[in-house]
Amino acid sequence: MSDARQHDRRQPDSHRYIVYGTTVESEIPLTSVAECRQPNAPVSTRIVLGTDDYFRARSRDIAMDPDEWIQHVALPDGGLYLRAEGVFETVVSADGRHAVCARLGDTDDRSFEANLLNFVLGASLMLGGEEPLHATVVQLGSRAVGLLGESGAGKSTLAAYLIGQGAELVTDDMLRVTFAGDQTFAHPGPCRLKLFDEAARRFLADAVGAGSFNSVSGKIMVRPHAAAAPSHRQVPLAGLFLLEEPLPGAPADAVSMRRLAGVELARTLIASTMNSRYHTPARLSNQFRFAERLARALPVFAVAYPRHFAVMDRVGEEIRRALEP
């Protein structure tokens, strides 16, 4: 029996949650997302617990890459096998609607949940035909801005600064984008932000006491004090900002902004999608279509600045200026 048919019926001990604008049914209790109070809401993804025997059978012929912390392997049936050593192991069905998961090692609950939601739901959305972005998003007034960049680029730190100035967190690490007519929307993720200790204490000091250490990233996970209660509502997305290092020879405190276009714009958007190691022809086609549509719908800027707290005010000013009509 296939994974989808085997786990198609709701289990009596499962829970339903709203996250990224989708309904998730999970046998694993989640604490960072809101419960779904609509019993008849259609379920987008089911997360069920898998046995050791199940994973031994599914991973028997998979060659693991010892240089990779997380394994991404496309399965013959179109599904995706993911394994983060010491954190979790999962098989996501080809249609993205079912994920069989297991916990590995003794990772703390919040770190396990954060990685599970990012990787499993990112894979689920991607296999379902969407292209979630590796991005952190904050809401400035009535509009949201997305921060792009590789891990360590400073997305969460800049988001914490903006939140300390009155913005609200929409999502950290992963952004689900949807379109309606000529508008583009960001969907809220778990209400938590991962920060290194100095940035957390500088910008969100009131939230640090209730935070927890993320043993996987080495950061503190906090619920930003300026963020409202978890919302299911999508937020209009006004622009995306790629965080870059200053050019060689630039003044030590230089902050610059430029709008991306052409090949650089397409490359940036495709490189910012989640699950970059999944390269099936259908997925590549989806990536190009998504990048084209997003490029037509939103301005995308590159903001270059030294990673010093002293320039954050100017970075924030540049972002707000770029959004002016």
C-alpha positions as CSV (number, residue, x, y, z in Angstrom):
1,M,0.0,0.0,0.0
2,S,1.4,3.5,-0.9
3,D,2.3,6.0,1.8
4,A,-0.6,8.2,0.7
5,R,-3.3,5.5,1.0
6,Q,-1.8,4.1,4.1
7,H,-2.0,7.4,5.9
8,D,-5.1,8.9,4.2
9,R,-7.4,8.6,7.2
10,R,-7.2,11.0,10.1
11,Q,-5.7,9.3,13.1
12,P,-7.5,9.9,16.5
13,D,-4.4,11.3,18.1
14,S,-3.5,13.8,15.3
15,H,-3.8,17.6,15.5
16,R,-4.6,20.2,12.9
17,Y,-2.7,23.5,12.5
18,I,-2.7,26.5,10.2
19,V,0.8,27.5,8.9
20,Y,1.9,29.2,5.7
21,G,-1.7,29.6,4.8
22,T,-2.2,25.8,4.7
23,T,-3.8,23.2,7.0
24,V,-1.4,20.6,8.4
25,E,-2.6,17.5,10.1
26,S,0.2,16.1,12.3
27,E,0.6,13.2,14.7
28,I,3.5,15.2,16.2
29,P,2.2,18.0,18.5
30,L,3.4,21.4,17.4
31,T,3.7,24.5,19.6
32,S,4.8,27.3,17.3
33,V,1.8,27.4,15.0
34,A,-1.9,28.0,15.6
35,E,-4.4,25.1,15.9
36,C,-7.1,24.9,13.2
37,R,-10.5,25.5,14.6
38,Q,-12.3,24.5,11.4
39,P,-12.8,20.7,11.6
40,N,-13.8,20.5,7.9
41,A,-10.9,22.5,6.5
42,P,-9.2,20.6,3.7
43,V,-5.8,19.2,4.8
44,S,-2.9,20.2,2.6
45,T,-0.2,18.0,4.3
46,R,-0.4,15.1,6.7
47,I,2.6,14.4,8.9
48,V,2.7,10.9,10.5
49,L,5.2,9.0,12.5
50,G,7.3,6.3,10.8
51,T,8.9,3.3,12.2
52,D,12.6,2.3,12.0
53,D,11.7,-0.6,9.7
54,Y,9.9,1.8,7.4
55,F,12.9,4.1,7.0
56,R,15.4,1.2,6.7
57,A,13.4,0.0,3.8
58,R,13.0,3.4,2.1
59,S,16.7,4.4,2.5
60,R,18.3,1.0,1.8
61,D,19.6,1.9,-1.6
62,I,20.3,5.6,-0.9
63,A,24.0,6.7,-1.0
64,M,24.4,9.3,1.7
65,D,26.8,12.3,1.0
66,P,29.1,12.5,4.1
67,D,29.8,16.2,3.3
68,E,26.2,17.2,3.6
69,W,24.5,17.9,6.9
70,I,21.1,17.3,5.4
71,Q,20.5,14.7,2.7
72,H,18.1,15.5,-0.2
73,V,17.4,12.5,-2.4
74,A,14.8,12.2,-5.1
75,L,13.1,8.8,-4.9
76,P,12.1,6.6,-7.9
77,D,8.4,7.1,-7.1
78,G,8.8,10.9,-7.3
79,G,8.9,11.5,-3.6
80,L,11.7,13.1,-1.6
81,Y,13.9,11.6,1.2
82,L,15.3,14.1,3.7
83,R,17.6,13.3,6.6
84,A,19.2,15.8,9.0
85,E,21.6,13.8,11.1
86,G,20.7,13.9,14.8
87,V,17.4,15.8,14.1
88,F,14.9,14.1,11.8
89,E,14.3,11.8,8.9
90,T,11.4,12.0,6.5
91,V,9.9,10.8,3.2
92,V,7.6,13.2,1.5
93,S,5.2,11.8,-1.1
94,A,5.5,12.7,-4.8
95,D,2.4,15.0,-4.5
96,G,3.6,16.6,-1.3
97,R,0.5,15.7,0.6
98,H,2.0,13.1,3.0
99,A,5.2,13.1,5.0
100,V,6.3,10.1,7.1
101,C,8.7,11.4,9.8
102,A,10.9,10.2,12.6
103,R,12.9,12.0,15.2
104,L,16.7,11.3,15.4
105,G,18.9,11.8,18.4
106,D,18.1,14.0,21.4
107,T,17.6,17.4,19.8
108,D,15.4,19.6,22.0
109,D,11.7,19.9,21.1
110,R,11.8,23.5,19.6
111,S,14.8,22.8,17.4
112,F,13.3,19.6,16.1
113,E,10.0,21.4,15.4
114,A,11.6,24.3,13.7
115,N,13.6,22.1,11.3
116,L,10.7,19.8,10.7
117,L,8.4,22.6,9.7
118,N,11.0,24.3,7.4
119,F,12.2,21.2,5.6
120,V,9.1,19.0,5.5
121,L,6.6,21.8,4.6
122,G,9.1,23.4,2.2
123,A,9.4,20.0,0.4
124,S,5.6,19.5,0.6
125,L,4.9,22.9,-1.1
126,M,7.6,22.3,-3.7
127,L,6.4,18.9,-4.7
128,G,2.9,20.3,-4.8
129,G,4.0,22.7,-7.5
130,E,4.8,25.8,-5.5
131,E,8.2,27.5,-4.9
132,P,8.7,28.7,-1.4
133,L,11.6,31.0,-0.9
134,H,14.4,30.9,1.7
135,A,13.5,34.3,3.2
136,T,12.6,36.2,6.3
137,V,9.7,38.6,6.1
138,V,8.5,41.5,8.2
139,Q,5.5,43.7,7.9
140,L,6.0,47.5,7.7
141,G,2.7,49.1,8.1
142,S,0.2,47.5,5.7
143,R,2.9,45.9,3.5
144,A,5.5,43.2,3.9
145,V,9.1,43.0,2.7
146,G,11.1,39.8,2.2
147,L,14.8,39.5,3.0
148,L,16.8,37.1,0.8
149,G,20.3,35.7,1.2
150,E,22.2,32.6,2.0
151,S,22.3,31.2,5.6
152,G,24.4,33.6,7.6
153,A,23.7,36.6,5.4
154,G,22.0,38.5,8.3
155,K,18.3,38.1,7.4
156,S,17.2,37.4,10.9
157,T,19.4,40.1,12.4
158,L,18.0,42.8,10.1
159,A,14.5,41.5,10.7
160,A,15.1,41.8,14.5
161,Y,16.3,45.4,14.0
162,L,13.2,46.3,12.0
163,I,10.9,44.6,14.5
164,G,12.6,46.6,17.3
165,Q,11.6,49.7,15.2
166,G,7.9,48.7,15.1
167,A,7.7,46.1,12.3
168,E,6.0,42.7,12.9
169,L,7.4,39.3,12.0
170,V,5.5,37.5,9.2
171,T,7.8,34.5,8.8
172,D,11.5,33.4,9.4
173,D,13.5,31.1,7.1
174,M,10.7,30.2,4.7
175,L,8.3,32.3,2.7
176,R,5.2,31.0,0.9
177,V,4.2,33.3,-1.9
178,T,0.9,33.3,-3.7
179,F,-0.6,35.5,-6.4
180,A,-4.1,37.0,-6.8
181,G,-4.6,39.1,-9.9
182,D,-1.8,41.8,-9.8
183,Q,-1.1,41.3,-6.1
184,T,1.5,39.2,-4.4
185,F,1.0,37.9,-0.9
186,A,3.3,36.5,1.9
187,H,1.8,33.9,4.2
188,P,2.7,33.8,7.9
189,G,4.9,31.1,9.3
190,P,5.7,30.1,12.9
191,C,6.0,33.1,15.2
192,R,9.6,32.7,16.1
193,L,12.9,34.2,15.1
194,K,16.4,32.6,15.3
195,L,19.1,35.0,16.4
196,F,22.6,35.0,17.7
197,D,22.8,36.1,21.3
198,E,24.2,39.6,20.7
199,A,21.6,40.6,18.1
200,A,18.8,39.1,20.2
201,R,19.8,41.1,23.3
202,R,20.4,44.3,21.3
203,F,17.2,44.4,19.4
204,L,14.7,42.1,21.2
205,A,15.9,42.2,24.8
206,D,12.4,41.8,26.2
207,A,11.9,38.5,24.3
208,V,15.2,36.8,25.2
209,G,14.1,35.7,28.7
210,A,11.4,33.5,27.2
211,G,13.5,32.3,24.3
212,S,15.2,28.9,24.0
213,F,18.6,27.8,22.7
214,N,18.5,26.2,19.2
215,S,21.1,23.4,19.5
216,V,21.2,22.9,15.7
217,S,21.8,26.5,14.6
218,G,23.6,27.7,17.8
219,K,21.1,30.6,18.0
220,I,18.3,31.7,20.4
221,M,14.8,31.2,19.2
222,V,12.6,34.0,20.4
223,R,9.0,35.1,19.9
224,P,9.4,38.8,18.9
225,H,7.8,41.1,21.5
226,A,6.4,43.3,18.7
227,A,4.8,40.5,16.8
228,A,1.0,40.1,17.3
229,A,-0.7,36.8,18.1
230,P,-0.2,34.3,15.2
231,S,-2.3,35.3,12.3
232,H,-3.7,33.2,9.4
233,R,-4.0,36.3,7.2
234,Q,-1.8,36.8,4.1
235,V,0.0,40.1,3.9
236,P,0.6,42.1,0.6
237,L,4.2,41.7,-0.3
238,A,5.8,45.0,-1.5
239,G,9.3,44.0,-2.4
240,L,12.3,41.6,-1.9
241,F,15.8,42.6,-0.7
242,L,18.9,40.5,-1.3
243,L,21.4,41.1,1.4
244,E,24.9,41.5,0.0
245,E,28.4,42.2,1.3
246,P,29.9,45.6,0.3
247,L,32.1,45.6,-2.8
248,P,35.8,45.4,-2.3
249,G,37.3,48.8,-1.6
250,A,34.0,50.3,-0.5
251,P,34.1,52.6,2.5
252,A,33.9,50.7,5.8
253,D,30.4,52.1,6.6
254,A,29.1,52.1,3.0
255,V,25.4,51.2,2.5
256,S,24.1,51.0,-1.1
257,M,20.9,49.9,-2.8
258,R,20.3,48.9,-6.4
259,R,17.3,47.3,-8.3
260,L,18.0,43.9,-9.9
261,A,17.1,43.2,-13.5
262,G,17.7,40.7,-16.3
263,V,19.7,37.6,-15.8
264,E,20.9,38.7,-12.3
265,L,17.3,39.0,-11.2
266,A,16.3,35.6,-12.5
267,R,19.4,34.0,-11.0
268,T,18.7,35.5,-7.6
269,L,15.0,34.4,-7.5
270,I,15.8,30.8,-8.6
271,A,18.7,30.6,-6.2
272,S,16.5,31.7,-3.4
273,T,14.0,28.9,-3.7
274,M,14.0,26.1,-1.1
275,N,15.2,22.5,-1.8
276,S,17.9,23.6,-4.3
277,R,19.2,20.1,-4.7
278,Y,15.9,18.8,-6.3
279,H,16.5,19.0,-10.0
280,T,13.8,17.1,-11.8
281,P,12.7,18.6,-15.2
282,A,9.2,19.4,-13.9
283,R,10.7,21.2,-10.9
284,L,13.1,23.3,-13.0
285,S,10.2,24.3,-15.2
286,N,8.2,25.4,-12.1
287,Q,11.2,27.4,-10.9
288,F,11.5,29.4,-14.1
289,R,7.8,30.1,-14.3
290,F,7.7,31.2,-10.7
291,A,10.8,33.4,-11.1
292,E,9.3,35.1,-14.2
293,R,5.9,35.7,-12.5
294,L,7.5,37.1,-9.3
295,A,9.9,39.3,-11.3
296,R,7.0,40.8,-13.1
297,A,5.0,41.3,-9.9
298,L,7.6,42.7,-7.4
299,P,10.6,44.9,-7.3
300,V,13.7,43.1,-6.1
301,F,16.7,45.0,-4.7
302,A,20.2,44.2,-3.6
303,V,21.3,46.1,-0.5
304,A,25.0,45.9,0.4
305,Y,26.2,46.9,3.8
306,P,28.9,45.9,6.3
307,R,27.6,43.6,9.1
308,H,27.9,46.2,11.8
309,F,25.1,47.2,14.1
310,A,26.0,50.8,13.7
311,V,24.7,50.9,10.1
312,M,21.3,49.3,10.7
313,D,19.5,52.7,10.9
314,R,20.7,53.5,7.4
315,V,19.9,50.1,6.0
316,G,16.3,50.4,7.4
317,E,16.1,53.9,5.8
318,E,17.2,52.5,2.4
319,I,14.6,49.8,2.5
320,R,11.8,52.2,3.3
321,R,13.0,54.6,0.6
322,A,13.0,51.9,-2.0
323,L,9.3,51.2,-1.2
324,E,8.2,54.8,-1.7
325,P,6.0,55.4,-4.8
